[in-house]
Amino acid sequence: MSDFGLNFDDLGLTPDEKGLEPEEKKDKIDSLSHKKAVKDLIRDLRLGKKADKLTAAWQLSKVEGDSSVVNSLVKELHHSRDEDILSEIISALGHLADESSIKALVEVLSSSSNTHLRRKAAWAISNMKKSDKALGALEATMLSDSSPEVRVEAAWGIGSLRNPKATGSLVDVLIADQSKPVRKMAVWALGEVGDKEVIEFLERALEGDPDPDVRREAAWELGKKKLKEAKTALAKALYLEHDKDVVRMIIWALSKMEDETIVKDFEVVLEEDHYGLEAQKEAAYILGRMKIKNAAPMLLRFYKKAKSSVKEVILWSLGKIADYDSVEALRKFYTREKDKELKDEITWVINEIKAAN
């Protein structure tokens, strides 16, 4: 018996190896144990019951750099007819992400008649960040797969790869795909693969896509860019957009710019009733949250004709901005205001401003 309580003959060690130092013996045992465990998992994947196969595929996904593992998974991918097992194998190949894995997943994308498995393959291949072959397969799938669900997954995968080479194919989807979810995901992916260079395409989607959900996504992606060109596109769209939900998203996207020039854009929202009360409240709220001092005169001017629900937000924002020059106008509002709750709010705002100054 060895120092570790193990029979070295059973482990297949040679007489020379039995004479190793304790730590060297342990390393050898660990290596042999690992190889045996992998061999057992491969056997379970090939011959085990369904539960054994599922477990084996999941555990083999953690064994990197072993060609026998990938080969076994690919072989079972071709032989199995069970969708659950195939799905787990596809997931495992995505985690291992070597050339053989990519080849197998590309084959699933191009030839499988099972929509779920093609979606799974598109998801799995998105792990392969540095592979042009993976990107090409996802682009082809996004452009031509018969299932919108698979095309959505492929577009998501392209966004996850963050490769600017995909910009052209994503723009093609925005122009030609009839599925709203696919175009919406393509907008998100455009935001992921590029920066300044994708703004013009996001602007086109914001101004021209027929579906409000896609336009909302385009507005949000532009807001994330925090670039002058993105701000210009959003401000222009604010004047053109008629869908109230899209307008609200444009307002929030503009707030991400952290640019005080949004006061002029929000003034239009506050002045024009067709934008709706919710948009007006959000515009007023954002000006207060950002504490833009030069917004105070505009908010005071609009207060006179605003609805009560909007007045509440304007007063809150004036309290946050805390411009002392607002106090005199607020006192006049107090004397004219008939709503008791608003009068109390005005008193609170005046006290907040005095405390801040």
C-alpha positions in Angstrom: 0.0 0.0 0.0 1.2 3.5 -0.7 1.4 6.6 1.6 -2.0 7.5 0.2 -3.7 4.3 1.0 -3.9 3.4 -2.7 -2.7 0.4 -4.6 -0.3 1.8 -7.3 -0.5 -1.4 -9.3 -4.2 -0.8 -9.8 -3.5 2.7 -11.1 -1.0 1.3 -13.7 2.1 3.0 -12.3 5.5 1.5 -13.3 8.1 0.6 -10.6 10.0 3.8 -11.4 6.9 5.9 -10.9 6.3 4.2 -7.5 9.5 5.8 -6.3 8.4 9.4 -6.9 8.3 12.0 -4.2 4.8 12.2 -2.5 3.7 15.4 -4.3 4.8 13.9 -7.6 2.9 10.7 -6.8 -0.2 12.7 -6.1 0.1 14.6 -9.4 0.4 11.4 -11.3 -2.6 9.9 -9.4 -4.6 13.0 -10.2 -3.7 12.8 -13.9 -4.7 9.2 -14.1 -7.9 9.8 -12.2 -8.8 12.6 -14.5 -8.2 10.4 -17.6 -10.3 7.6 -16.1 -13.1 9.9 -15.3 -13.1 11.4 -18.8 -13.1 7.9 -20.2 -16.0 6.9 -18.0 -18.0 10.0 -19.1 -17.4 9.2 -22.8 -18.6 5.7 -22.2 -21.7 7.0 -20.4 -22.3 9.4 -23.3 -22.2 6.6 -25.8 -23.9 3.7 -23.9 -25.6 5.2 -20.8 -29.3 5.8 -20.2 -30.8 9.2 -21.1 -30.0 10.7 -17.6 -26.5 9.4 -17.8 -26.0 10.9 -21.3 -27.3 14.3 -20.2 -25.0 14.3 -17.1 -22.0 13.1 -19.2 -22.5 15.8 -21.8 -22.8 18.5 -19.2 -19.6 17.3 -17.3 -17.6 16.9 -20.6 -18.3 20.5 -21.4 -15.9 21.4 -18.6 -13.0 19.3 -20.1 -11.1 21.7 -22.3 -8.2 20.8 -24.6 -9.1 17.1 -25.1 -9.8 16.2 -28.7 -11.3 12.9 -27.6 -14.0 14.7 -25.7 -15.0 16.9 -28.7 -14.9 13.9 -31.0 -17.2 11.9 -28.8 -19.7 14.7 -28.5 -19.7 15.3 -32.2 -20.2 11.5 -32.9 -23.1 11.4 -30.4 -24.5 14.5 -32.0 -24.8 12.6 -35.3 -26.1 9.4 -33.8 -28.6 10.5 -31.1 -32.3 11.2 -31.9 -33.3 12.5 -28.5 -33.8 16.3 -28.6 -32.9 16.8 -24.9 -29.6 15.0 -25.4 -28.8 16.8 -28.6 -29.5 20.1 -27.0 -27.1 19.3 -24.1 -24.4 18.2 -26.5 -24.8 21.4 -28.6 -24.5 23.4 -25.4 -21.3 21.5 -24.4 -19.8 22.1 -27.9 -20.4 25.8 -27.5 -18.6 25.8 -24.2 -15.6 23.9 -25.6 -15.4 26.2 -28.7 -12.7 24.7 -30.7 -12.6 24.2 -34.5 -14.3 20.8 -34.5 -17.0 22.3 -32.3 -17.6 25.1 -34.7 -17.8 22.8 -37.6 -20.4 20.6 -35.9 -22.5 23.6 -34.8 -22.4 25.2 -38.2 -23.7 21.9 -39.6 -26.6 22.0 -37.2 -27.4 25.6 -38.2 -27.4 24.7 -41.9 -29.0 21.3 -42.0 -31.1 20.5 -39.0 -34.9 20.6 -39.5 -35.4 21.1 -35.7 -36.1 24.7 -34.9 -35.2 24.3 -31.2 -31.8 22.8 -32.1 -31.0 25.5 -34.6 -31.8 28.1 -32.0 -29.6 26.3 -29.5 -26.7 26.1 -32.0 -27.0 29.8 -32.7 -26.8 30.5 -29.0 -23.8 28.1 -28.5 -21.8 29.4 -31.4 -22.0 32.9 -29.9 -19.3 31.8 -27.4 -16.7 31.7 -30.2 -15.6 35.3 -30.0 -12.6 35.1 -32.3 -13.9 32.9 -35.0 -14.8 34.4 -38.4 -16.4 31.0 -39.3 -18.7 31.4 -36.4 -19.6 34.9 -37.4 -20.3 33.9 -41.0 -22.5 31.0 -39.9 -24.6 33.3 -37.7 -24.9 35.9 -40.4 -26.1 33.3 -42.9 -28.6 32.0 -40.4 -29.9 35.5 -39.5 -30.4 36.3 -43.2 -31.9 33.1 -44.5 -33.3 30.8 -41.8 -37.0 30.1 -42.3 -37.8 30.5 -38.5 -38.0 34.1 -37.1 -37.1 32.6 -33.7 -33.8 31.2 -35.1 -33.1 34.5 -36.9 -33.6 36.4 -33.6 -31.2 34.0 -31.8 -28.6 34.5 -34.6 -28.9 38.2 -34.4 -28.4 38.0 -30.6 -25.4 35.8 -31.2 -23.9 38.4 -33.6 -24.4 41.1 -31.0 -22.6 39.0 -28.4 -19.6 38.5 -30.7 -19.3 42.3 -31.0 -17.6 42.0 -34.4 -18.0 45.2 -36.5 -17.7 43.0 -39.7 -21.4 42.1 -39.1 -22.6 45.7 -39.6 -23.6 45.2 -43.2 -25.7 42.0 -42.6 -27.4 43.6 -39.7 -28.4 46.6 -41.8 -29.7 44.2 -44.5 -31.9 42.7 -41.8 -33.3 46.1 -40.9 -34.2 46.8 -44.5 -35.6 43.4 -45.6 -36.7 41.2 -42.7 -40.5 41.2 -42.2 -40.3 40.0 -38.6 -40.5 42.8 -35.9 -38.6 40.7 -33.3 -35.8 40.0 -35.7 -35.4 43.7 -36.7 -35.6 44.7 -33.0 -32.8 42.3 -32.1 -30.7 43.5 -35.1 -31.0 47.0 -33.8 -29.7 45.8 -30.4 -26.9 43.9 -32.1 -25.9 47.0 -34.2 -25.5 48.9 -30.9 -23.2 46.1 -29.7 -20.9 45.7 -32.8 -20.2 49.4 -33.4 -20.0 52.9 -32.0 -20.0 56.1 -34.0 -20.0 54.1 -37.3 -23.5 52.6 -36.6 -25.3 55.8 -35.6 -26.5 56.5 -39.1 -28.1 53.0 -39.3 -29.7 53.3 -35.9 -31.0 56.7 -36.9 -32.6 55.2 -40.0 -34.3 52.6 -37.9 -35.6 55.3 -35.5 -37.0 57.4 -38.3 -38.2 54.8 -40.7 -39.0 51.4 -39.2 -42.8 50.8 -39.3 -43.0 49.2 -35.9 -42.9 51.3 -32.7 -41.0 48.6 -30.7 -38.2 48.7 -33.2 -38.0 52.5 -33.1 -38.0 52.4 -29.3 -35.0 50.0 -29.3 -33.2 52.3 -31.8 -33.8 55.3 -29.5 -32.4 53.4 -26.5 -29.3 52.2 -28.4 -28.6 55.8 -29.6 -28.9 57.0 -26.0 -26.3 54.5 -24.9 -23.7 56.0 -27.4 -23.5 59.4 -25.6 -22.1 61.0 -28.8 -23.0 64.3 -30.4 -24.2 62.5 -33.5 -26.5 60.3 -31.5 -27.9 63.3 -29.6 -28.6 65.1 -32.9 -30.4 62.0 -34.3 -32.6 61.7 -31.1 -33.5 65.4 -31.1 -34.5 65.3 -34.7 -36.7 62.2 -34.1 -38.4 63.9 -31.2 -39.9 66.4 -33.6 -41.0 63.7 -36.1 -42.3 60.9 -33.8 -46.0 60.6 -33.2 -46.1 57.4 -31.1 -46.2 58.4 -27.4 -44.3 55.4 -26.2 -41.5 56.0 -28.7 -41.4 59.7 -27.7 -41.0 58.7 -24.0 -38.1 56.4 -24.9 -36.5 59.2 -26.9 -36.8 61.5 -23.9 -35.1 58.9 -21.7 -32.4 58.3 -24.3 -31.7 62.0 -24.5 -31.3 62.1 -20.7 -28.4 59.6 -21.1 -26.5 62.2 -23.1 -25.9 64.2 -19.9 -26.0 67.3 -22.1 -27.6 70.5 -20.9 -28.7 71.4 -24.4 -31.6 68.9 -24.0 -33.5 71.8 -22.3 -34.4 73.1 -25.7 -35.6 69.7 -26.9 -37.7 69.1 -23.8 -39.2 72.6 -24.0 -41.0 71.5 -27.2 -42.4 68.4 -25.3 -43.7 70.6 -22.5 -45.2 73.2 -24.9 -47.0 70.8 -27.3 -49.9 68.9 -25.9 -49.8 66.1 -28.5 -46.8 64.6 -26.8 -49.0 63.6 -23.9 -49.0 64.1 -20.1 -46.6 61.1 -19.4 -44.0 62.5 -21.8 -44.3 65.9 -20.3 -43.9 64.6 -16.7 -40.9 62.6 -17.7 -39.3 65.5 -19.4 -39.8 67.7 -16.4 -38.6 65.0 -14.1 -35.4 64.4 -16.0 -34.5 68.1 -15.9 -34.9 68.1 -12.1 -32.9 64.8 -11.8 -30.1 66.3 -13.8 -30.3 69.6 -11.9 -30.0 71.7 -15.0 -30.1 75.2 -13.6 -31.0 76.9 -16.9 -34.1 74.8 -17.1 -35.7 76.6 -14.2 -37.1 79.6 -16.1 -38.7 77.3 -18.7 -40.3 75.1 -16.1 -41.7 78.2 -14.3 -43.1 79.4 -17.6 -44.8 76.1 -18.4 -46.2 75.7 -14.9 -48.8 78.3 -15.6 -50.7 76.2 -18.1 -49.7 72.7 -17.1 -52.1 70.0 -15.8 -52.0 69.3 -12.1 -50.2 66.0 -12.4 -47.5 67.8 -14.5 -47.3 70.7 -12.0 -46.4 68.3 -9.2 -43.4 67.1 -11.2 -42.4 70.6 -12.2 -42.4 71.7 -8.5 -40.3 68.6 -7.5 -37.8 69.4 -10.2 -37.6 73.1 -9.2 -36.8 71.9 -5.7 -34.0 69.8 -7.0 -32.6 72.5 -9.3 -32.7 74.9 -6.3 -32.3 78.1 -8.3 -32.9 81.0 -5.9 -34.2 83.2 -8.7 -37.3 80.9 -8.8 -38.5 81.8 -5.3 -40.3 85.1 -6.3 -42.2 83.4 -9.1 -43.1 80.5 -6.8 -44.5 82.9 -4.3 -46.8 84.4 -6.9 -47.9 80.9 -7.9 -48.8 80.2 -4.3 -51.1 83.2 -4.1 -52.9 82.2 -7.3 -53.0 78.4 -6.7 -56.4 77.0 -5.6 -55.3 73.4 -5.1 -54.3 72.9 -1.5 -51.9 70.1 -2.2 -50.1 72.1 -4.8 -49.9 75.1 -2.4 -48.3 72.8 0.2 -45.9 71.6 -2.5 -44.9 75.1 -3.4 -44.2 75.9 0.2 -42.0 72.8 0.4 -40.1 73.8 -2.8 -39.4 77.3 -1.5 -38.0 76.0 1.7 -35.9 73.5 -0.2 -34.4 76.2 -2.4 -33.7 78.5 0.6 -32.0 75.6 2.4 -29.8 74.9 -0.6 -28.8 78.5 -1.0 
